[in-house]
Amino acid sequence: MTLAAPNSERLIAAARAAAANAYAPYSRFAVGAAVLLTDGAIITGANVENASYGLSLCAETVAVATASAAGRLADVVAIGVVGGMMDAAGIAHGTEPIRPCGRCRQVLNEAAQAGGRDLTVWCAGLDGDRMEEHRLSTLLPHVFGPADLGLTPTRG
Ligand code: THU
């Protein structure tokens, strides 16, 4: 009998696979992200850099936007994030867990608010066994959200 892998392992594996498609010719830092939905489906993203550096998109933002485009923003329950520097051959490595940047935390908060739940955030490197588990509410306390605009979170 094969036991299903825990969601943390599924998400980190999916995020590592997604990182292979990072478009990061400027920083040469590849990031992969994978969001878990309520039904167990996984949607991935990788960073997409731009010659106008500030326009670059983070992997987490791409994954959340893809989930939203599929009508599933409110169904996001967790995210796995990995990253590492590319070597001369363009293969990325790294054992140090990376954590979502501040902007990505705010983007993730929109999914959390839409679904009315806190999110689990698993962070790892592209290689190795090190993994951290966080709550979005811990990574982004005192959040700015729909309530600040006089709105209650909405699923659509
Ligand atoms: N990056 C992400 O994709 N997610 C983060 O949370 C942090 C940074 C990307 C942006 C840029 O393409 C590269 O990593 C280096 O900053």
Boltz pocket constraint, residues with backbone or C-beta under 6 A from the ligand:
constraints:
  - pocket:
      binder: B
      contacts: [[A, 23], [A, 24], [A, 27], [A, 29], [A, 30], [A, 31], [A, 46], [A, 47], [A, 48], [A, 49], [A, 56], [A, 57], [A, 58], [A, 59], [A, 60], [A, 99], [A, 100], [A, 101], [A, 104]]
      max_distance: 6.0
